[in-house]
Amino acid sequence: MSLPQHPAAHSIPGHTVTRLVREWLAEDTPNFDPAGVCVGTQEVWASLLCKTPHSVLAGSPFFTAVFTEVGCTVDWICQEGAEIGPDAVTLTAVVRGPASCLLLGERPALNCLARASGIATRCSQLQATAKAGGWHGRVAGTRKTTPGFRLVEKYSMLVGGVSTHRQDLSGMVMLKDNHVWASGSIAEAVEAARSVCGFSSKIEVECRSAEEGRQAAGAGADIIMLDNFQPQELHVAASALKEEFPNVLIEASGGVTPENLATYFSPHVDVISLGCITQGCPVVDFSLKVQKPEPQRTDSVGLNKKTL
């Protein structure tokens, strides 16, 4: 069964996915696979089971790519980006191929799917909170991603409905406190960064006070991050900055959790970023179960048939 892909899947370069899955497979099986000897190359099929109800499925392009690399096929029953459940166990996909190859790809594929779906589920929940609160802004991730796994985690944010923020250091300029301290001042840091990034990149400055926000906006920053502000303090500072610099974007970050997210909503706050989208995010429980072949039976005319 071929289900439509999530729109975000079309943004992932095929060669990048292939490189990633080959690295995952090489990490998991750098030499021999002794356990593969006992199963051989007989054709088998396995059920992909989701055991975390009300989860959002994410990561299917990577899961499929792992099994394609080892010579197996995947037929999806649930669609990428859809909520799985509410049953305790839900058949999500069927994988077919040589037994040794299927088991070779099992763990890397499950690891990816569990992590990606966990992130997408959390993002979907955060978006639901924002919608329920009537907030106009965007929930966003951060660069606090797992080394070597950023593409998967950023993709999962898109599937879950939140913004990815910047992809990497090259994607946008963010001047944090260490940059400012090393440069000498906010104005000097912004000027130096602008001389390199030109007009094509936005500059964001991490600010610890409303006064630092004014300095950054006055120096030409496009985005002011009010970092580690308490909600009430944030609302006052954001309102004042928007009144003085109406075109600047205001981001709130630091100390935001799924539980207190709603307290940061404000008509003057455009973005709220949360590191917990990727750090400490629960995974979704998936398992892959190889199905035993059905025994042959003989019908009334003596022909052997298999029960499908």
N, C-alpha and C positions, 0 to 999 in steps of 0.2 A: 504494500500500500504506500503510495507516494502522496504525502501531505504537503500543502503549500509551505514554503519557508517563511520564517519571520523576515520582515523587510531588512532588519539589521544584518541578517546573514549575507545579504548581497554586498555588503561593504567589506567583507573579509576576503583578502586576496587568497586564492587557492594555493599558491606556492607557499604562503606563510603558514597556512594550516598544515600542509604536508610536512614542512620543516619541523613544526612543533610536534606533530604526532610521531615522527621518526625519532625525535629526541626523547620523548616519553617512553617509547618502546625500547630504545637502546638503554635507557636508564634502568628499566625494569628487567630486561633480559640482555645483559652485556655479553654473555657467553652462551653456554649450553642451557637448555630447558629440560632437565632430566625428567620432570613430571610429564612432559609431553609424550614420552615414550609409551606410557601406559595407556594412552587414549588413541594414539595413531591418527590417521587422516580420514577416518570414516565421517561421512556427512551427518551432521547433527543440527538440531535447532534448540535455541534457548529462549526462555521467556525473560524479558526485562520487567521486573516488578518494582513498583514504587510503594514504599511502606510508610510514607509520611503524608497523610491526607491533607488536602487543601494546599498543596505545594504548586509553585509555578514551574513548569518545565522549561529549562534552558540548557544549552550546550549540545543540542542534538547534532549540529554540523560537525562538531569536534568528535563526538561519540561515533558518528557514522564514518568519519575520516579515519579513525583508528582501525575500525574493522575493515574498511576498504583497503587499507595498507597491508593487512594480513590476509587478504583474500576472502573476506566474508561479506555478507550483505545484511542490511538492516531494513526492516519494514516497520514504520512507525504507526502506532495506533492513536497516540495522543499528539496533539499539535504543539509545536514550539510556541511558548508564550501563554499557553492555556493552563488553567488551574486543573490539577489532577485531584481526583477524589469524588466523593467524600469517603469512599470505602477504605478499610484498613489496609488492603492490598489491592493495587490496580495494575492490570496488565498494560504496559506502556509501549512496548515494542517487541518484535521477534527478530532474533539474530540467527542467521544460517551460515554454515560453512564447515570446513574440516575441523574436527574436534580439537586437535592440537593448536590450530590457528585461532579458533574462537577463544580458547582459554589463554592464549598468548596475549590477546588484546583485552581480555576481561577487566583486569584491574586498572590499567591506565584509562580506559574508557569510562569505567564507573567512577573513578576518582574525579575526573573532569566533570561528569554529569552531576555528581553529588554537590560539588563546590559551586558550579554555575547555577544550578537550580536553587541552592540555598541563598545565593546573592539575589537572584531574580525574585525570589519569594519575599525577602526582606524589603527590596525596593518597591515591590507591588504594595506591600503593607504601608510603607512610608507615603507612597503616592495617595493611597486611600485616606490616610490621615490628613494630608494636605487638601484633598478634595472635600472632605467632610468639614474642614475648617474654613473653606471658602477662600483659601489663600491663593494669590495670583502668581506667586513666584515659582522657582524651580528647586526641587531637592536634587542634590548633586553628590557624587562620590568624591574621592580624593586620590592622591598618588600613593596612598598607603596600601599598595598591592603586593602580592606574593611575587618575588623575583622569578622571572621566566614564565609567569602565568598571567601577566597583565592584560594581554589581548582577550583572554577568556573572561576575566573578571570585568573588564570594561564593557565587553559585549553583553555580559549578563545584566549589567546595569541598564543597558538599552532595552533589553527584553523585559526587564522589570518596570520600565517606564520612567526612569530618572535620568538626569544628565550625567555624563561621564566626567565633567570638569575637563581639565587639560589632560592630554594623553601622556605627555612626557615633558621634560625640560625644554624641548624645542618647540612645543606646541603653543605655549603662551608664556609670558614673563610673569613670574610671581616673585616679588621681592619680600623676603621674610626678614625677621628681626636680625638674623645673622648677616644678611646682605647689607642692611642699613648700617649696622654697627661697623662692619668692615669698610664700608664706603665713606662713612663720616656723617652722612645725613640722608634723610629721605629724598630731598631735592637732588643731591648728587647721585644717588643711586638711580633715580628715575631718569635723569639726564644721560647717564652712562648707558643704561639699558636701551633707551630710545635711539641712541646713536647706532646701535647694532640691529635692533629689530625693525626700525623704520616705521612705516605706516601700516604694515601688514599684520602686526601682532598687537594684541592688547597688553597693557601692563596693569598688574594687580599688586597692591601693596598691603602687607599685613600690618594692621595698626592696633595698638594696645589702648588707645584713648581717642576721644573725639578730636582732640587737638592734632594728634598724628594723622587722623583722617583728613582734616583740613589741609595740613601740609602736603599730603600725598595728592589730594585733588587739585590743589593749587599748583603743584608741580607738573600736572598733566596726566596723572594716573587715570585709567579708565574704570578700574574696579577697586573699591575699598573693602578690605576684609576686616571686619570688626571681630577680633580674636579673643575668645574667652571672656566675653561680656556676659553678665547676668541678664536674663530676659528684659527686666524693666530698664536697666541701664542701656541695653541695646536699643530699645524702642526710642528712648530719648535722643541718643546719639544719631541714630539713623534718620530720625525726623529732622534734626538740625542740619545734618549734612545734605539731605535731599533738598531742603529749602534753600541752602546756599549754593549747592551744585546739583541742579535737577537732572543733569544728563549722566551723572556718575552712577554706576551700579553698586549696590551695597550687598555684601555677602556676610553672613553670620557663620561662624565656625568655632569649634572648641567647646567641649562639654555637652554637645547636643546628642541626645539618645532617642531611640524610638519612643521611650516613655515621656520625655519632656519636649518633644519636637513641637507640639502645638503651642507651647508657651513662647516660641520664638517667632511665630507668625506676626507679620506687620505689613501694612500697606507700603511701608518705606523700605522693606527688605526684599531684595530681588532673588537672592540665592541663599540656601542653607545647605552647607556641606557637612557630611558625617563620615568620619573614619570607620565607624562601626559597620558600615555597609560591607566592608571587606575584612576588617579586623574583628575576630571573635564572632563572626556570623555563623549560625548553625548550618549544617549541611543537610541535604535531603537524603533519606535512606533509600538507596536502590540496591537491588541484588539481581544477579543473572543466574538463572537456573536451567541447566541442560536437561532437556526432557528425555526420559527413557523411551526407546522405541516400543511401539505397541506390538504385542505378540501377533504372529500370523494366525489366521483362522481359515478353515476350509468350508466353502459354501456347499450347497446341496448338489452341485454338479462336479464337485471335486477340484475347483479352482482355488488356489491360494490367493487371499486378499489381505491387505493391511487395513486396519481401522484407522482412519485419518482423524 
